[in-house]
Every structure is written in structure tokens, then in C-alpha cells.
Amino acid sequence: MCIGIPLQVLECAPGRALCGDGQDSRWIDTRLIEPPAPGDWLLVFLDAAREALDAERAAQIREALRALQAVQSGDLAALDGLFADLDREPQLPPHLQAQLPPKEPNSP
């Protein structure tokens, strides 16, 4: 399985773009999409752009990836601030719900 990572274009060159995530930057192959411009967001798989994103969609994907990292590290409290695009409480799959601490008797 391959996970796409949203990266922002910092600099463009023919067939590639220097992209970053705020911490690291690297050259990304852009031959499968329309030529991007600095500031654009790309969904990147294995150092190749597969799709251009708007800033809102890029933020949603980044939050989902942060949630995966939080679950993998056991930091379930970090999930509270993620998935702001949902108008309901996030529902964990049953195998992850089993890892939650028991609810207090008077809590919803």
C-alpha cells in the first residue's frame, strides 16, 4: 500500500518541482499532472505527483495522516483536535475502540 502525502510547491522546473511540508523539501516528478506553480499543493506518491489539491483538501489529508501517527504511537488524546471537517465525533473502527480507556459512568 502506498500513502499519498500533500506537499506544497516551493520552486518549479520542467517536469519537476521542489516541494516541502514545512520541515523537509525534495524534488518531485510532476510529469503526470499539469505544470504546477509555487504555492500549489500536490498529492505525492513515491516522489511523483499524482494530483493537484486545493489548500483545504491538503489540510484535511495532513490531519488524517497526523491522526494515523497518533493512533500508531498510542497518543489517543491527540485525536481530539483532528478531523475538524467532520460534524460529528470521529468513530474509530472496533479494533481501535477496544484500545480506549473505559468511559466514566456519568460520561456520554
JOVEN-V558927 format. One record per pair of residues at least 24 apart in sequence whose C-alpha atoms are under 10 Angstrom apart, sorted by the first residue. I is the first residue (numbers start at 1). J is the second residue. D is the distance in Angstrom with one decimal. If there is no record, write none. Layout:
I_J_D, I_J_D
This chain:
2_44_10.0, 2_45_6.8, 2_46_7.8, 3_43_9.4, 3_44_8.4, 3_45_6.5, 3_46_8.6, 3_65_9.1, 4_42_9.2, 4_43_5.7, 4_44_5.1, 4_45_4.8, 4_46_8.0, 4_47_9.6, 4_48_9.6, 4_49_8.9, 4_50_8.6, 4_51_9.6, 4_61_8.7, 4_62_9.8, 4_65_9.4, 5_41_10.0, 5_42_8.0, 5_43_5.5, 5_44_5.1, 5_45_6.6, 5_46_9.0, 5_47_9.4, 5_49_9.3, 5_58_8.6, 5_61_7.7, 5_62_7.4, 5_65_8.2, 6_41_6.4, 6_42_5.5, 6_43_4.5, 6_44_6.1, 6_45_9.1, 6_49_9.2, 6_51_9.4, 6_52_9.1, 6_53_7.9, 6_55_9.4, 6_57_8.9, 6_58_5.6, 6_59_8.1, 6_60_9.6, 6_61_7.0, 6_62_6.7, 6_65_9.8, 7_39_9.6, 7_40_8.5, 7_41_5.6, 7_42_5.4, 7_43_6.5, 7_44_6.9, 7_49_9.1, 7_52_9.8, 7_53_9.4, 7_58_8.0, 7_62_9.3, 8_36_9.9, 8_37_9.6, 8_38_7.7, 8_39_5.9, 8_40_5.7, 8_41_4.4, 8_42_6.3, 8_43_9.0, 8_44_9.9, 8_52_9.9, 8_53_9.4, 8_55_9.0, 8_58_8.9, 9_36_7.4, 9_37_6.7, 9_38_4.9, 9_39_5.2, 9_40_5.4, 9_41_6.1, 9_42_7.3, 10_36_10.0, 10_37_8.2, 10_38_5.0, 10_39_6.3, 10_40_8.3, 10_41_9.6, 11_36_9.2, 11_37_7.5, 11_38_5.5, 11_39_8.5, 11_40_10.0, 12_36_7.2, 12_37_6.6, 12_38_6.7, 13_37_9.7, 16_47_9.8, 16_48_8.7, 16_49_8.9, 17_42_9.9, 17_48_9.7, 17_49_9.2, 19_44_9.6, 19_47_9.7, 21_62_9.6, 56_85_9.7, 59_83_9.9, 59_85_9.9, 60_84_8.2, 60_85_7.3, 71_96_8.4, 71_99_9.9, 74_99_9.0, 74_100_9.8, 76_100_7.8, 76_101_9.7
